[in-house]
Amino acid sequence: MNQNIPDKSAKKKTLQSSQKYYDTPFRGYFNILSEIDKGKRYSQEFGSILILSLVEEVGEMARAYLAEHGRKSSNLAAQHDESYEEELGDLLVTILRFARIKKINLDERLMYSLEKVRKRQTNPKT
């Protein structure tokens, strides 16, 4: 193939991949996040920050849950913070944000993971 002629099939694959990513049940959330994140540079550092945010949100959710239902019911400071339901929402937003910047098709990933759980249930390890 002549190197001066652009490879139309590579461009078409990229467009199909991009379309597949955007054409999911999460499209509306991704659109809102695009407005929120407008003007931000997406770099490896931003991805790293989101990973750290995920860890932080999991910790906050655990703290809130344990304050209400667990061993830490005497932790009044944690009880006055957000509830674990609100923290779960924060966690989901962080996951959505990470998936959006990394162009991860969450619908595919969720279905894959659900199928793994289903298989484990029907064929448990012995």
N, C-alpha and C positions, 0 to 999 in steps of 0.2 A: 504494500500500500504506500502511496506517496505521502511523505511526512508533512507536506504542505497542505494537504486536504484534511480538514477537521473530521474526526470520527463521529459521525452522526449517531451511530448506535450507542456509543458511550454516553452522549448527551441524553439520548432517549431513556437509557437505563437510569440515569441520575434523576430525570424528571419523574419516571415511574416510581422510583424509590421514595422521592420526596412526596409525590401524590399519595402513595400508600401510607406514609407517616401522617400526613395531614387529614386523610380521609378515614378517620376513626371516630369512635364515640367521644374521644377526648378533645376533639377539634375546638369546641367552644372554650374549654379551659385554656388551651394553648393560645387562642386568640386573645383572651384576657391577659394572660401572662406576657404576650408580645407587647401589649400596650403598657403594662407595668414596667417591663424591662427595656423599653424603648431607649435606644442610645447606649446601652451597655455593651462593652466589648466582651465577646465570648472567647475566653482563652482557657488554656489548661488550668491556670490559676483560679479562674471563676468556677470551673468544674470541681476543683479541690475545695473551694470554699463551700460549694453546695454539699459535697460529701461530709464536710465537718458540720454543716448545718443539719444534715440528716441525723448524725450522731447526737447532736445537741437536742434536737426535737424528740428523739427516742428517749433520751434521759429525762427531759421535761415531762413527757407523757408518763413515764414510769414513776417519776416523783409524784405527780398529781394523782395517779391511780393508787399508789401505796398510801398517800396521805388520806385518801377516802376509804379504801377497802383493805389496806394491808397492815403491815407491821408498824407503819409510821403514822398511825391515826392521831398521835399526840403532836405531830408536827404542824403547829398552827400556821406557820409561815407558808408552808406548801398548800394548806387548805385555802388560803386567801388568794393564791395565784390562780391561773386559769385551770379549768377542769380538764380531766384527761380526754374528754370528748373534744374540747377546743384544741388541745395539744395534738390530737389525732388529725384534726383539720390542718394544722400547721405542718405536720409531718407529710400529709398528702400533697400539700402545695409544693413543698420542697422536692418531693419525688417527681411531681409533674414538671416543675421547673428544670430539674436535671434531665428528665426524659426529653423535654423540648429542645434544650440546647444541644443534646447529644443525638437528636433525631432518632430516638428509640420508639418503636411502635409499641406502645403500652398494651394495646388491645391484643397483639400477638403474644407478648410476653406474659400477660395475665392468663390467656388461654393455654399457653404452654405449661405454666405453673399449675393451673387447675387440673390439667390432664395428668401431670406428675402426681398430684395428690390423689386423684381418682385411681390411678394405677397402684399406688401404695396401699390404698384401701382394699382394692380387690385382690392384690397379690402382695401381702405383707411379707417382709423379710423374715426368714425363720432362723 
